[in-house]
Amino acid sequence: LKADSTPIIEETDELEETQRLFPLGEAGVVVRLVEEWLDAWFPRTVIHYRWNYDECAQFASRTIAREVLPGFPGALQQKVARQIAGWGRRALRAQALDQPSRQEAAETVCRGLLKAFDNQLATTKFAMGDRPTVVDAVLLGAFRAHLWADPVPRRSLEAFPRLVQWMNSPPEQMASDAHSTLDSPTEFAQFVLNEMRGEYRGYILGNAAARAEGSKAFELDLGDGMYSYLARGYPEMSRRYTTEKIFAQAGQGQDHLV
């Protein structure tokens, strides 16, 4: 995980402790939980919108091909675009996003997140309070590079003017040092914490078990049927990393893991 954004941000926190994006204490625990969900689970929404909608898939594959092969013949760019679109379809199958019920679930989560964040901006400058955290960095990247870039999710974002204004021009000054805590989470933090108890919990535990057993895939019962997921290394590495950091931050040892 050394090249991942999370440890890179932690390194910058050590260089400038007065402007930490991972706060210390209890607030830091909440931030890590929310950031882990955004980093490990919410990208599924991006994958769904980008590759399940033809409008987005054509736009994304052609744009990426042009960026990868600038100045190359159009025929070659088109061939690469088709290969990229094929990768997108495989990514959908790997995360059960080729199933209509999972597609609708992903869009429901996205609408909920956009609404929760837009509501949050009515009371605080950032997602976790009046001081920026790594959560805001993840959101800014997801909005600008993905949801706002692709035509279908962009139309969803346009329904939330506060969010769009924040995305285009994030606040330059923090209002206070206050952060969300477990006892008093912001509306946005509460939304994510609630979501973590749903499909994400089953997925992350199922993925951990499959990786431990050496299985390439696992099935998850979501109440309306069994769904197959590819067992992936990154979510498990990220889960372990975040767990270790949280218990270290709470002053507990690994014996307290449940």
PyMOL commands that set and color helices and strands:
alter all, ss='L'
color gray80, all
select helices_A, chain A and resi 5-15+17-19+25-40+43-52+54-68+74-94+100-120+134-147+151-157+161-168+187-195+199-213+233-249+254-256
alter helices_A, ss='H'
color red, helices_A
select strands_A, chain A and resi 217-221+226-230
alter strands_A, ss='S'
color yellow, strands_A
deselect
rebuild
show_as cartoon
